[in-house]
């Protein structure tokens, strides 16, 4: 029997320049074993990789062993992990746009600068470290990083070939995001969106707990599931575009990452 794959076996850290975002993140890269495709490895780039890198690598390794059955082929997995995951201010700074947020205008989001960081620093560093297929890049984000993933699609649609957004925080600046997607939809974007059943309602185990009423009010106001479905349908109206929305039963905002990973990898692995 073949020994199970070790997600950490081929994982290595890549240097980032000091200063700015380079001080806030570490960059990790996992290259598969086996024969590389002629054009190089497809790339899956994870945002907030401290929460999902091991899950993505292990799931990809397991599914790629039977690609004929799973539809997932081996790919390079890279991740930007926050050095201080508790620093929520840095998270909002990098993934949020200057406008939007809970019904009021805020100017602390610096998403354009972070997108520059991805294009000018992170992707060149990855291309230098391994033979990657520049035509098969997928960006992956969850929650506010999922919003950023979709916003980056609207701003620079050619930078990544596919975009995976799990429970995207579209409430942050819904109007601007939808308008941006409308501008580029005819270019044929490919997007995968997903949400959990309990992102708009309270699960049975949470009902009645302290703070549950305010949690329910917040979930209803943010319309996580409806916003993601609406955006996927909006993209899919265009003949050249491809958008999927999946609702995962009995999952919530936290558990959706693990639940959706296999199908997200299949989406990223399509020829």
N, C-alpha and C positions, 0 to 999 in steps of 0.2 A: 504493500500500500504506500502511496506517495505521502510523504510527510506534509502536514499542513503548512501553508505559506506563513512566513513571519512578516507582518507589516513593517517592522522596523529594520528588516535586513538590508534593504537598499535605500534607506532614508538618510539623507545628508543635509546639512545646513549650508546655505550659500551666503557669502558676505553681502551686506548692504552698505552703502556709503554712510559715513557718520553724518549726523545732523538731519534735521527735519524728520521725515517719515522713517528714515533708516534707524533712528534711535528708538522708535516705537514698535518696530516689528522685527521678527526673524523670518527668514525665507527658507522653507524646506522643500526638498525635491526627492521623489521616489521614482526610480526608473525600473520598468519591468525586466524580468529575465526573459531569455528566449530571443527569437529572431525579430529584428526590428523591421517595420514596413519600409519600403523603398524610399518613401518621402520623409521618413522620420516618425517619431512617436507622436500620436495625438496628445494634446495637453488638456488636462483639467486643472484649472487654477481655483483654489478654494480661498474665499475670504473668511476671516475669523477661524482659521484652521486649528486653533487651540481647542475648538469644540467638535471638529469633524474630520481631522486628517486621518486618524487611525481607522475610523469607521469607513471612510472612502477607500483607503488603500486596501484594507482587508476585504471589503465587499467586492472591489474590482478584482483582486487576486482570486477570490473564490469563484466568481462568475466567469472570469476569463479562462479558467481551466476547462470549462465546457461551453465555449463560445457558440457552438452550433445550437445548443439548447437554450442558452441565456440571452444571446444577442449582444453580449458584451465582450469586446476584445481588449487586449492589454493596452494600457495607455499610461503615459507619464502623469503623475499626480503631484502638483505643487501646492504649497499652502503658505499664506501670509498669516502668521500667528502673532497676536498682540503680546508684547513683553509684559504688560500689566493688564490682564483681562478685566480687572476691577475699575480701570480708568474709563468710565462711561463718557466722560467729556471728550476724550480722544475719539471714541467710537462715533459719537454724533458728529464731531467735527469732520471726520473723513467720509462718512457714508451719507450725510445729509446735505441737501442743497441749501443755498442761502435763504430760500423762502419756505414757508409752510410750517406745520406742526401744531396740532391740538387747537386749531381754530385761530391761531394768532401768527403774525409774521415774525420770524426770527432770522437773525443774520449771522449765526455762528457756524452754519454749515459750510465746509470747504471742499465739497465733492469734486469740483473742477481740478483742484490741486492734487487730490489723491488720484484722479484718473490720469493726470500727467505723470504721476509717480509710477503707476502701472505701466504706461506706455513707454516711458523714457528710461526707467530704471529696472523694474521687475522683469518685464518680458525680455529685454536684451540680456539680462543676467541669466535667465533661464536658457535662452538660445545659445549662449556661450557655454553653458554647463553641459548641455546634452543635445543630440540631434533631434530636433522637434519639427513637426509639420506645421508650418506657419499658417496653413490653410485650414487647420483643424484644431482650433483653440476654443475651449468652453470656459466661461466664467460662471462661478457658482457662489451664491450668497443666500443667507437666511435672515429673515426679519428686516432690520434696517439695512443690512448688507444685501438683502434681496431687492430692496428698493433701489439701492445704488446699482446693482447689476442691471436692472431694467433701465435706469436712468442713463447708464453708460451705453446701453444699446441705442437709446434715443439720440445720444450726443455723438458717438463715434461707432456707427454700426459695423464698420469694417474691422475694428480692432479684434473682436472675437467673433467666431463663426456661429456659436450657439451660446445661449444664455439660460441658466437654471436659477430660478428664484423661488425659494420655499418660504411660504408665509410672508410675502413681501409687504413691507410697511407702506403701502401705497397711500395711506391716509396722510403721510407727511406733506406731500404737495401733489395731490391727485391730478389737479387740472393741468399743471405744467407737464407732468409725466405723460398724460394722455395726449396732450398737444404735441409733445416731442415724438411720441410713437407714431402719431398720424403723419408726421412729416417724412418719416423714413419707411413706413410700412410697405410702400410699393417696391422697395429694394429687396424684399423677400426675407425678412428676419426669421430666425428660428428660435422659439422660446418655449421653455417648460416651466409652468407655474403649478404650485400645489399648496394646499392648505389642509388643516385638520378639522374634523367634524366639530370639535369643541372650541374652535376659535371665535365663534359667534354666540355660543351659549355656554352655560355652566355645566360641566360634567356632574353626574350624580354624586360623586365623592367630594365635590367642592361646595355643593349647595348647602347653605346653612352655616358655613364656617364664617368666622369673623372676617369682614371685608368682602364677602362674596357679592353683596349687592353692588358695591362700587366697581368690583371687577366685571360684573355683568354689564353695567352701564358703559364702562370703557370699551368692552368688546363690541357691543352693539354700535357705538358711535364710530369705531374704527372700521367696521365692515370688512374685516380681513378677507373672509371667504368671497363675499360678493365683489369686492374690488379686483381680486385676482381673477375671478371668473370673467368679469366684465372686460378686463384688459386682454385676456387671452382671446375672447370672442372678437374683440375689436381688431386684433392683429390678424386673426384667421379670416377676416372678411376679404383680405387682399389675396388674389390668386397665387402670387408667388411666395407668400408668407406661409409659415407653418407654426402654429401655436397649440400647445396642449395645456389643459387644466385638469388636475386630478384632485378629488376630494377624498381624503383618507378617513374611513370610519374609525371612531373611537380614539383618534389621535388629537393632541393639542399642540400648542405653539412650540413646546419643547421637544415633544416626541416625534414631530413630523420629519426631522432631519434623518433619523435612523430609518423610519418607515419608508420614506420616499427615495432613499439612496439607490436601491437597485434599479428602479425605473428611471431615475435621473441619469444613471450611468448608461443605461441602454439608449437613452436619448442622445447622450454625448457620443456614443460609440457608433452611431449610424454612419454608413458610408456617405 
